[in-house]
Amino acid sequence: MDGKENLSSTKESSDSERFPSIFKYIASNSISGFDTTPSPRSDIALFEVPEVIEDDIQERPDNVILPTSQDQTGGLAHAHSISISMPSSPTLFQAEHSYGFLACEKSISYLTKDELNNHVTANSSSHQKMEAKCHSQPISFGRSNTVATSDVLTQSNKFKDKRYDSFKTWSGKLEKQISNLRGKPPEPEIENLTKNTKREVVPAHRFFDALEGPELDKLKASEVLVLPEDKKWPFLLRFPVSSFGICLGVSSQAILWKTLATSPSTSFLHFGLTVNLVLWCLSLALLGIISSIYIVKIILYFEAVRREYYHPIRVNFFFAPWISCLFLAIGIPSSIGIKLHAALWYVLMGPIFLLELKIYGQWMSGGRRRLSKVANPSNHLSIVGNFVGALLGASMGLNEGPIFFFAVGLAHYCVLFVTLYQRLPTNETLPKDLHPVFFLFVAAPSVASMAWTKITGEFGFGSRIAYFIALFLYASLAVRINFFRGFRFSLAWWAYTFPMTGASIATIRYSVEVTNIFTQILSVALTAISIIAVASLLTSTVVHAFVLRDLFPNDIAIAISGSKVDKNINTSDNGACQSVSNGDHYQANQKEGPSLA
């Protein structure tokens, strides 16, 4: 008994050493139907693998365990299993289109495609019934998979660039919330696209430092942008506030055609009110469309609107929508038969008054936005609103309000006129390629002469003084041919049409008081110039918008960095500065030491 027990214990000990209980070998062919699929093609015979005995298992490495080639239950030959990454459902293994490897008892030999085909052809004569095995294995996340995943994320961010988030009102949070409500999983973000989306304050003087051109819309060579330069930005980011200049030009033309049809001095032209009605309806539609688009921009991209407000040129165009409304109220066709209530005047003049408090206060208080620093011809837009409001208020029968705004406009026009004329040493040098921006000099005195005529009830000395100033400025600019060549088309040109129209209307009003051949010819000539200018700009706008499709290029003026930095600064390990390609700006974030800007 003791001998048997010792023999039994020795055998069990030997078995336990050879096969631990948790790594006991079980051949897959010992279980009927386990992970095997009958081959639908009996003429394809895969290569055979020699039988594996238990003694050989101990000699093999742990990671090489091969199944037997013959089924113990049915005697069916089994094919060697080839490890591939595929779905778990068994499918036909096309051996003739694959590469494989042959495992022998002591080694593993790799087969090329030709060798595998030859081997299959040689064994196909046996016509044995074969079964193909497919082992499903998860794809390992190696270096190649990581690179592929990164490429996929980059492609997805190509259409949703996180660099625009700094200009969004909610920095993209609303989009994420909407996606979560729809059950869409959050999109992964790439760090190098999102690390520079922090908003930064752009002081007024930075626009002069970073931009050039008559409208400060061209980037200097030493500057970089915070938005990509090599791709087209979203439409709202490319839609500038200067688009309201279109409304100024068309609505002022409606007033001109109304004056031509109703003025006694131009009755020989026999113009009707039909053109006035068409232009008024067109200007009303344009104002509604442009206002709606810009309101959406305010809601979604408020940072871009804020940058336009700090721009020394663009800030003046914030008066344009309210001046356009005043023009529409003045040029309303008589065929419509609408009598405007006086409350409308207060509604329209309220925003103009608030803007003037802000801008005129900055001129007076000094600082980087003082008048001697930011003075440019587009500042006349902030003055014209006073005179147009005074003209409308006097037409409605108001007294004190129109005189108040006329006085405010006259005082600041004198200051602006002198500042622009003398060009103090502190002023920025205007570029040589000047274009019709200087015609804004004509706008204020032209409208002021008509406003004072409406307030006093006659075209008296005050009105004539303002008109003669406007007429002289018009002539002095018209003889300079170089002002009208060598520049590219832009939406800002529309703001330069209503000064011509204002001079034409003032001339027609003057010809009523002083009727002779000269004044009538002058009225017709200035009117023709104004009509041709507006028609040319309208045609150019349509062509650039719908044919060339370059009416709204990337708005470089709003995408400058908050501080001037060197383009050649490289990224350092200590985080002193960071460099991002594809249009991202360089931002110095070093807390200690001198500034890199």
C-alpha positions in Angstrom: 0.0 0.0 0.0 2.7 2.4 0.9 4.6 1.7 -2.3 1.4 2.3 -4.3 0.7 5.5 -2.5 4.3 6.7 -3.0 4.2 5.7 -6.7 0.8 7.5 -7.0 2.1 10.6 -5.3 5.3 10.6 -7.4 3.2 10.3 -10.6 0.9 13.1 -9.5 3.9 15.3 -8.5 5.4 14.7 -11.9 2.2 15.5 -13.7 1.8 18.7 -11.6 5.3 19.8 -12.6 4.7 19.1 -16.2 1.1 20.5 -16.5 0.1 23.1 -13.9 -3.6 22.9 -13.2 -4.4 26.3 -14.6 -2.4 25.8 -17.9 -3.6 22.3 -18.7 -3.4 21.6 -22.5 -6.6 20.8 -24.3 -6.5 20.5 -28.0 -9.3 22.3 -29.8 -9.9 19.3 -32.1 -10.8 17.3 -29.1 -14.1 19.2 -28.8 -16.5 18.5 -31.6 -17.5 21.6 -33.6 -15.2 24.1 -31.7 -14.3 27.0 -33.8 -14.2 25.0 -37.0 -16.1 25.6 -40.3 -16.4 23.1 -43.1 -14.7 24.4 -46.2 -17.2 24.9 -49.0 -14.5 24.2 -51.6 -13.3 20.6 -51.3 -10.6 21.1 -53.9 -8.6 23.5 -51.7 -6.4 21.6 -49.3 -4.3 23.5 -46.8 -1.0 22.3 -45.6 -0.8 19.7 -42.9 1.0 20.1 -39.6 2.8 17.0 -38.0 1.2 15.6 -34.9 2.1 17.1 -31.6 2.8 14.8 -28.7 2.8 15.8 -25.1 6.5 15.4 -24.7 7.1 18.0 -27.3 4.9 20.6 -25.6 7.3 21.0 -22.8 10.2 21.6 -25.2 8.3 24.4 -27.1 8.2 28.0 -25.9 5.1 28.9 -24.0 3.9 31.2 -26.7 4.0 28.6 -29.5 1.3 25.9 -29.0 0.2 24.2 -32.1 -2.9 22.0 -32.5 -2.8 18.4 -33.8 -3.4 17.8 -37.4 -5.8 14.9 -37.0 -9.1 14.8 -35.1 -9.1 12.2 -32.4 -12.9 11.7 -32.6 -13.5 11.5 -36.3 -10.1 11.3 -37.8 -10.6 14.4 -39.9 -7.5 16.4 -40.9 -7.4 20.0 -39.6 -5.7 23.0 -41.2 -3.2 25.0 -39.3 -4.8 28.1 -37.9 -3.5 31.5 -39.2 -3.8 34.4 -36.9 -5.4 37.4 -38.5 -7.5 40.4 -37.4 -11.1 39.9 -38.5 -14.7 39.8 -37.2 -15.6 36.9 -34.9 -18.0 35.3 -37.3 -16.3 32.5 -39.3 -15.8 33.2 -43.0 -14.1 31.5 -45.9 -10.4 31.8 -45.7 -9.1 32.6 -49.1 -5.7 31.0 -49.1 -4.9 31.8 -52.6 -5.0 35.5 -51.9 -3.1 35.6 -48.6 0.3 35.3 -47.1 0.9 32.8 -44.3 3.4 31.0 -42.3 4.0 27.3 -41.7 4.6 26.0 -38.2 6.7 22.8 -37.8 7.6 20.8 -34.8 10.7 22.7 -33.9 10.5 26.0 -35.8 8.3 28.4 -37.8 9.0 29.0 -41.5 7.3 31.9 -43.3 5.7 31.3 -46.7 5.4 33.8 -49.4 2.3 34.1 -51.6 3.8 31.9 -54.4 5.1 29.2 -52.0 1.7 29.1 -50.4 -0.1 28.7 -53.7 2.3 25.9 -54.8 1.9 24.1 -51.5 -1.9 24.3 -51.9 -1.7 23.0 -55.4 0.5 20.1 -54.4 -1.9 19.0 -51.7 -5.1 19.5 -53.6 -4.8 16.0 -55.2 -5.6 14.3 -51.9 -9.2 15.7 -52.0 -9.4 15.5 -48.3 -12.2 17.3 -46.6 -10.7 20.4 -45.0 -11.9 22.8 -42.4 -10.7 26.4 -42.1 -10.3 28.1 -38.7 -10.5 31.8 -38.1 -9.3 33.2 -34.8 -10.6 36.7 -34.0 -8.0 38.9 -32.3 -8.3 42.5 -31.2 -6.3 45.1 -33.2 -3.4 46.2 -31.1 -3.0 50.0 -30.6 0.6 50.4 -31.7 2.3 53.4 -33.3 0.7 53.0 -36.7 -2.8 52.9 -35.2 -2.1 56.0 -33.1 -0.9 57.8 -36.2 -3.9 56.7 -38.1 -6.2 57.9 -35.3 -4.5 61.2 -35.2 -4.9 61.6 -38.9 -8.7 60.9 -38.6 -9.0 63.5 -35.9 -7.1 66.0 -37.9 -9.4 65.4 -40.9 -12.5 65.9 -38.7 -11.1 69.1 -37.2 -10.4 70.3 -40.7 -14.1 71.0 -41.0 -14.4 72.1 -37.4 -11.4 74.1 -36.5 -11.2 74.9 -32.8 -9.2 78.0 -33.6 -12.4 79.9 -34.4 -13.8 79.2 -30.8 -12.0 82.3 -29.4 -14.3 84.4 -31.7 -17.5 82.6 -30.7 -19.8 84.1 -28.2 -20.0 81.0 -26.0 -16.6 79.5 -27.2 -18.4 76.5 -28.8 -20.1 75.4 -25.5 -23.5 75.7 -27.0 -22.6 73.4 -29.8 -21.3 70.8 -27.4 -24.5 71.0 -25.4 -26.7 70.6 -28.5 -24.6 67.6 -29.5 -25.0 66.0 -26.1 -28.7 66.5 -26.2 -28.8 64.8 -29.6 -26.9 61.8 -28.2 -23.8 62.6 -30.2 -20.6 61.7 -28.3 -18.2 64.6 -27.6 -15.6 65.1 -30.3 -11.9 64.7 -29.3 -9.9 67.8 -29.4 -6.3 68.1 -30.7 -4.2 70.0 -28.3 -2.2 72.1 -30.8 -5.5 73.4 -32.3 -7.0 74.5 -29.0 -4.2 75.8 -26.9 -4.2 79.2 -28.5 -8.0 79.9 -28.4 -7.7 82.2 -25.4 -9.2 85.6 -26.0 -7.0 88.6 -25.9 -7.6 92.3 -25.7 -6.5 94.2 -28.8 -5.8 97.9 -28.0 -6.6 100.5 -30.6 -2.9 101.3 -31.4 -2.3 97.7 -32.4 -4.4 98.1 -35.5 -2.1 100.9 -36.7 1.0 98.8 -35.8 -0.2 95.6 -37.5 -2.2 96.9 -40.5 -1.8 99.2 -43.4 -3.8 100.5 -46.3 -6.4 103.3 -46.6 -8.8 101.2 -44.5 -6.3 99.4 -42.4 -7.2 96.1 -43.9 -3.8 94.8 -45.1 -1.5 92.9 -42.8 2.1 94.0 -42.5 4.9 91.5 -43.3 6.1 91.4 -39.7 2.7 90.3 -38.3 0.9 87.0 -38.0 -2.8 86.2 -37.6 -4.7 84.4 -34.9 -6.8 82.7 -37.5 -5.6 80.4 -40.4 -4.5 82.3 -43.5 -4.6 79.2 -45.8 -8.3 78.5 -45.6 -11.5 80.4 -46.0 -13.1 81.4 -42.7 -16.8 81.0 -41.8 -19.0 83.5 -43.6 -20.0 85.5 -40.5 -16.3 86.1 -39.6 -15.9 87.5 -43.2 -18.9 89.7 -43.1 -17.8 93.2 -42.1 -19.8 96.0 -40.6 -18.8 98.1 -43.6 -21.4 96.2 -45.6 -23.9 98.8 -44.3 -22.3 101.2 -46.8 -24.4 99.5 -49.5 -27.5 100.7 -47.6 -26.1 104.2 -47.4 -25.5 104.4 -51.1 -28.8 103.0 -52.3 -31.0 104.8 -49.7 -29.4 108.2 -50.5 -30.1 107.5 -54.2 -33.8 107.1 -53.3 -33.7 110.6 -51.8 -32.0 112.0 -54.9 -34.6 110.6 -57.3 -37.4 111.9 -55.0 -35.8 115.4 -55.1 -35.4 115.2 -58.9 -39.1 114.4 -59.3 -40.4 117.1 -56.9 -37.9 120.0 -57.3 -39.1 122.9 -59.6 -35.5 123.5 -60.9 -35.3 120.0 -62.4 -38.9 119.7 -63.7 -37.6 120.0 -67.2 -36.1 116.5 -66.8 -39.6 115.0 -66.4 -38.6 112.3 -63.9 -41.3 110.5 -62.1 -41.5 108.9 -58.6 -41.3 105.3 -59.9 -37.5 105.1 -59.6 -37.7 106.6 -56.1 -40.2 103.8 -55.2 -38.0 101.1 -56.6 -34.8 102.3 -55.0 -36.6 102.8 -51.7 -37.9 99.3 -51.7 -34.5 97.9 -52.7 -32.8 99.9 -50.0 -35.3 98.7 -47.4 -34.7 95.0 -48.4 -31.0 95.5 -48.4 -31.1 97.0 -44.9 -33.2 94.2 -43.6 -31.0 91.4 -45.1 -27.7 93.0 -44.0 -29.0 93.8 -40.5 -30.3 90.3 -40.0 -26.9 88.8 -41.0 -25.0 91.1 -38.7 -27.4 90.4 -35.8 -26.6 86.7 -36.2 -22.9 87.6 -36.2 -23.4 89.5 -32.9 -25.0 86.5 -31.4 -22.5 83.9 -32.6 -19.3 85.8 -33.0 -19.4 88.7 -30.6 -15.6 88.8 -30.2 -15.3 89.6 -34.0 -17.8 92.4 -33.5 -15.9 93.7 -30.5 -12.7 93.8 -32.5 -14.5 95.8 -35.3 -15.6 98.3 -32.7 -12.0 98.8 -31.5 -10.8 99.2 -35.1 -10.2 102.9 -35.8 -11.9 102.7 -39.2 -14.6 100.1 -38.6 -16.0 101.8 -35.5 -17.4 104.6 -37.6 -19.5 102.2 -39.6 -21.5 101.4 -36.6 -23.3 104.7 -37.3 -24.2 103.4 -40.9 -27.3 101.3 -40.1 -28.9 104.2 -38.2 -28.0 106.7 -40.8 -29.5 104.4 -43.4 -32.8 104.3 -41.4 -32.8 108.1 -41.4 -32.3 108.2 -45.1 -35.2 105.7 -45.6 -37.4 108.0 -43.4 -36.5 111.0 -45.5 -36.8 109.4 -48.9 -40.1 107.5 -48.2 -42.2 107.7 -51.4 -45.3 109.9 -51.3 -47.2 107.1 -53.1 -47.0 105.0 -49.9 -48.9 107.7 -48.0 -47.3 106.9 -44.6 -47.0 109.8 -42.2 -44.1 109.2 -39.8 -44.7 109.7 -36.1 -42.3 111.9 -34.2 -41.5 109.1 -31.9 -39.6 107.4 -34.7 -37.1 110.2 -34.7 -36.3 109.6 -31.0 -35.9 105.9 -31.6 -33.4 106.3 -34.4 -31.4 109.1 -32.7 -31.1 107.2 -29.4 -28.4 104.8 -30.6 -26.6 107.6 -32.5 -26.5 109.6 -29.3 -25.1 106.7 -27.2 -22.4 106.0 -29.8 -21.4 109.7 -29.8 -21.1 109.8 -26.1 -18.7 106.9 -26.3 -16.6 108.0 -29.3 -16.6 111.8 -28.6 -15.7 111.1 -25.0 -12.7 109.1 -26.1 -11.6 111.9 -28.4 -11.8 114.4 -25.5 -10.4 112.3 -22.7 -7.2 111.4 -24.6 -5.4 108.1 -24.3 -4.7 105.8 -27.2 -8.0 106.5 -28.9 -7.7 110.3 -28.8 -8.7 112.1 -32.0 -5.2 113.2 -32.9 -4.2 109.5 -32.8 -7.1 107.9 -34.6 -8.3 110.7 -36.9 -9.1 109.5 -40.4 -11.6 110.6 -43.1 -14.1 107.8 -42.1 -14.6 109.7 -38.8 -17.0 111.9 -40.8 -19.6 109.1 -40.6 -19.8 109.8 -36.8 -20.6 113.5 -37.7 -23.0 113.0 -40.5 -25.5 111.3 -38.3 -26.1 114.5 -36.4 -26.9 116.5 -39.5 -29.1 113.8 -41.1 -31.0 113.5 -37.8 -31.4 117.3 -37.6 -32.8 117.2 -41.2 -35.3 114.5 -40.4 -36.4 116.1 -37.1 -37.0 119.5 -38.8 -39.0 117.8 -41.5 -41.2 116.3 -38.8 -41.8 119.7 -37.3 -39.5 119.3 -34.3 -37.5 122.2 -33.0 -35.2 121.7 -30.1 -34.0 118.2 -30.8 -32.8 119.0 -34.4 -31.0 122.1 -33.2 -29.3 120.2 -30.4 -27.9 117.6 -32.8 -27.0 120.2 -35.4 -24.9 122.1 -32.8 -23.2 118.9 -31.5 -22.3 117.9 -35.1 -21.1 121.3 -36.0 -18.7 121.6 -33.0 -17.1 118.2 -33.6 -17.0 118.6 -37.4 -14.9 121.8 -36.9 -12.5 119.9 -34.6 -12.3 116.9 -36.9 -11.8 119.1 -40.0 -8.9 120.9 -38.5 -7.3 117.7 -37.1 -7.4 116.0 -40.5 -6.1 119.1 -42.3 -3.1 119.8 -40.2 -2.0 116.2 -39.7 -0.2 116.5 -36.3 3.1 114.6 -35.9 1.3 112.2 -33.6 -1.0 111.2 -36.5 -0.4 108.0 -38.4 0.8 108.6 -41.9 -1.8 108.0 -44.4 -0.8 105.8 -47.4 -0.1 107.3 -50.8 -2.6 105.1 -52.6 -5.5 107.2 -51.5 -8.9 106.4 -52.9 -12.4 108.0 -52.5 -12.2 107.8 -48.7 -11.5 111.6 -48.8 -15.0 112.2 -50.4 -16.3 111.8 -46.9 -15.1 115.4 -46.4 -17.9 116.4 -48.7 -20.7 114.6 -46.9 -20.9 116.6 -43.6 -21.1 120.2 -45.1 -23.6 119.0 -47.8 -26.1 117.5 -45.4 -25.5 120.4 -42.9 -26.6 122.9 -45.5 -29.8 121.0 -46.2 -30.5 120.5 -42.4 -30.0 124.2 -41.7 -32.3 125.1 -44.6 -35.0 122.9 -43.0 -34.5 124.3 -39.6 -34.6 128.0 -40.7 -37.1 127.5 -43.5 -34.9 129.1 -46.2 -31.6 128.5 -48.0 -30.0 131.4 -46.2 -26.4 132.5 -45.5 -25.6 129.7 -43.1 -26.9 127.1 -45.5 -25.0 128.7 -48.4 -21.7 128.8 -46.4 -21.9 125.1 -45.7 -22.9 124.3 -49.3 -20.0 126.3 -50.7 -17.5 124.5 -48.5 -18.8 121.2 -49.7 -18.7 122.4 -53.3 -15.0 123.5 -53.0 -14.0 120.2 -51.3 -15.8 118.3 -54.0 -13.9 120.2 -56.8 -10.5 119.9 -55.1 -10.9 116.1 -54.8 -12.4 115.5 -58.3 -9.4 117.0 -60.1 -7.0 114.6 -58.5 -7.1 111.6 -60.8 -4.6 109.6 -58.8 -7.2 109.3 -56.1 -9.2 107.0 -58.3 -6.7 104.5 -59.6 -4.3 101.9 -58.3 -6.6 100.4 -55.7 -8.8 97.3 -55.4 -12.5 97.1 -54.9 -13.9 96.7 -51.4 -17.3 97.1 -49.7 -16.0 100.2 -47.9 -16.4 102.1 -51.2 -20.1 102.3 -50.7 -19.7 104.7 -47.9 -18.1 107.1 -50.4 -21.1 107.3 -52.7 -23.5 109.1 -50.5 -21.2 112.1 -50.2 -21.5 112.5 -53.9 -25.3 112.0 -53.7 -25.5 114.6 -50.8 -23.6 117.2 -52.9 -26.0 116.6 -55.8 -29.1 117.0 -53.6 -27.7 120.2 -52.0 -27.0 121.6 -55.5 -30.6 120.9 -56.5 -31.8 122.7 -53.4 -29.5 125.6 -54.1 -30.7 125.8 -57.7 -34.2 126.3 -56.4 -33.1 129.5 -54.7 -30.7 130.6 -57.4 -32.2 129.4 -60.7 -30.0 129.9 -63.8 -28.3 127.9 -66.5 -25.2 127.4 -64.5 -26.9 126.0 -61.4 -29.1 123.7 -63.5 -26.2 122.4 -65.5 -24.3 121.9 -62.3 -27.2 120.0 -60.8 -27.5 117.7 -63.8 -23.7 117.1 -63.9 -23.4 116.2 -60.2 -26.5 114.0 -60.4 -25.2 112.1 -63.4 -21.8 111.5 -61.6 -23.6 110.3 -58.5 -25.9 107.9 -60.5 -23.0 106.5 -62.5 -21.0 105.9 -59.4 -23.8 104.1 -57.6 -24.7 102.0 -60.7 -21.0 101.1 -61.2 -20.6 100.0 -57.6 -23.8 98.1 -57.6 -22.7 96.2 -60.7 -19.2 95.5 -59.3 -20.8 94.3 -56.1 -23.0 91.8 -57.9 -20.2 90.6 -60.0 -17.8 90.1 -57.1 -20.6 88.4 -55.0 -22.1 86.0 -57.5 -19.6 85.6 -60.3 -16.1 86.0 -58.8 -17.3 85.1 -55.3 -14.6 87.2 -53.6 -16.8 89.9 -52.2 -16.2 88.7 -48.7 -12.5 87.6 -48.3 -11.0 86.7 -45.0 -11.3 89.8 -42.8 -7.7 90.3 -41.9 -8.4 93.4 -39.8 -10.1 91.5 -37.0 -7.6 88.6 -36.8 -4.5 90.4 -35.6 -2.7 89.4 -32.4 -3.0 91.4 -29.2 0.7 92.2 -29.1 3.5 92.4 -31.6 5.9 89.4 -31.6 8.6 88.0 -33.7 7.7 85.5 -36.3 11.0 83.5 -35.8 10.4 82.7 -32.1 10.7 79.0 -31.6 8.8 76.9 -29.1 10.8 76.2 -26.0 10.5 73.4 -23.4 9.9 75.7 -20.5 6.8 77.2 -22.0 8.2 80.7 -22.4 6.4 81.0 -25.7 4.5 78.9 -28.1 4.5 78.7 -31.9 1.6 77.3 -33.8 1.5 76.9 -37.6 -1.3 77.4 -40.1 -2.2 80.9 -39.0 -2.1 80.7 -35.2 -0.4 83.6 -33.5 2.6 83.6 -31.2 1.7 84.5 -27.7 4.4 85.2 -25.0 3.3 83.8 -21.7 6.5 84.1 -19.8 5.7 85.2 -16.2 9.2 86.3 -15.3 11.8 88.3 -17.2 11.4 90.9 -20.0 8.6 90.6 -22.5 9.3 89.0 -25.8 7.0 91.4 -27.7 
